[in-house]
Amino acid sequence: MKIVETTNAVENLNIENINKSPSGVSIIWREIMRDKLALISLVFLLLVTTLVYGISLFLDLDQIVKIDLFAIHEPPSSDFWLGTDYGGRDVFGQLIIGTRNSLTIGFLVTLMTGLIGVTFGLTAGFFGGHIDNIMMRVLDFFIILPFLMIVIVFVSIVPNYSIISFSLIMTAFLWMGIARLIRSKALQERELDYAQASKTLGTPRWKIMFGQVLPNVSSLIIVTMTLNLAANIGLESGLSFLGFGFPEETPSLGTLLSYARNPQTLENRWWIWMPAAILIFLLMLSVRNVGEALKRATDARQRRG
Amino acid sequence: MWKFIVRRLLIALPQILLLSVLVFLMAQMMPGDALSGLIDPNIDPAAIEAQRERLGLNDPWHIQYVDWITGVVTEGDLGRSFRYKMDVTEIIGQRLVNTFWLSLVTLIFTYLIAIPLGITSGRYNDTFRDQMITGYTYVGFATPLFIFALVALWILGFQFGWFPTGGSVSPGLTPGTFEYFLSRLHHLILPALSMALITTVNTVQYLRSEIIDTKQKDFIITARAKGASESRVYNRHILRNSLLPIAAFFGFEITGLIGGTIFVETIYSYPGMGQLFIESINLRDYSVVIAVVLLLGIASILGALLSDIILSLVDPRIRIK
């Protein structure tokens, strides 16, 4: 009788004193608030994103990319804040549109690689055995390919080249990193009690995979995709810099940098390429800062908050 | 051990085969073929057609593939460049040497930077020194190589004039002399250093976490308990365990170097494989493009193979079953 009373007391105590475990969103929020660098980065990212998408609604794209032979290589002035390029086009307008295009393709490629990578990784990890073996050999092959060269070749031979085909080509050779990560996580998850129990109860495999394992690896997916976003923005600008990304009529941060391949522009007209370079650097740095804060939030041992 | 090497080879060979099929299919998708560079508009179309038939250009793709790959393997026949009117192998030769030197100097710089920084950062973790080094790796991760190379060229090449802004050697020097060697080195330093400073951050971070991990292991506590001096603990016990995997990674670095040389050679107009690749693709000299992709693709497959084998020698845990 005595014993029962004490347990009751303990239970009452528990209910009163122990809060519910904090939700994922609030952990992430707390982690970002604790890390001033991540907070500044997040604000900066939101600001840049709203600004470029907002301003570009009011900018006349045709006006910006129209060649004006009377205004070639103007230095910065009140008319052209960052001067003009060799076609007399306003660099500042190109910077706004370019940032928007670079961000858009970054998000697009990250989402598509995430989708393919997660599906591939979950399938390989969850089924295991021969399926896993074969899928991993395929993945190994894709990983070993010299990414930059293959993408450049495809970009130059695809007929009717467009933004869509550019992002598809990038996606085709970039899904492996996240797939490998998710696969090794799924291999662990499927051995856990909840997955085994579901299997015993006869839940269909795809339901366990996407309804139960997927939510449990979602934090990993979010962190990886954030870090991938930074990398993809860099890759896009790199490819455009070499001339195998966005065509010049569609400005991006990389096409602005590609003007610096002309030694004259590199040496004497830094206002054309330097802002784009700084912007790419700041964007990648802040996306990474946010990503690192997210990473800490998903791992209780590393949390600061 | 031998079992592992054989198994690893059995993975690498199909990879090379698959790569050659992919490269061949890419070549098929490219406009033009072996004849289009040679064709004179005055030749009768029927004669061209006969020639195409004779060369097997009208065969289905798998037969053409077998013809092509036999030529590549048995005679090293990679076709002719219609821009240079030379055999592709001849053009690639000189460029390959240049890229080899660039990669070698880059690798040397990479390890020269990574090892002291990684050791300092791992040994004195969470001190001011470590925070500086971690800060550098953090920024390095966020900087695309080509932007760093551009800025380095702008500041050190154009503004200060300390380094040449293009080429692989100053004109007018005779090969073999000491001046020639110095000039080549002078042309190499900036491209190699800018590539190394960015790619090394991976190795620094890896070394740092490896050392921090090893520091807390039992055998290190034992070594200390035996009274080994701090420098002996680090130099003999920890480094031996942490440096070997780093040394083995250099095979994996090849894939990264290939991507890096494309940017760096374009920016510094250094006449290597990367620059040849970009030039040829812009001029639609596709036989050169195909040869470069095939060669460098094989190089990165072999690099990974080498690294895996070295790693398995060093660390028996990772041998695949």
Interface residues (C-beta under 8 A of the other chain):
Chain A: R137 D140 F141 I144 L145 P146 F147 L148 M149 I150 I152 V153 F154 S156 I157 A230 G234 S237 G238 F241 L242 G243 F244 L257 A260 R261 P263 L266 E267 W270 W273 A277 I280 F281 M284 L285 R288
Chain B: I11 P14 Q15 L18 L19 L22 M26 M29 M30 P31 Y138 V139 F141 A142 T143 P144 L145 F146 I147 L150 V151 L153 W154 F158 T165 G166 T255 I258 G259 I262 F263 T266 I267 F277 I278 I281 N282 V289 V292 V293 L296 G297 S300 I301 A304
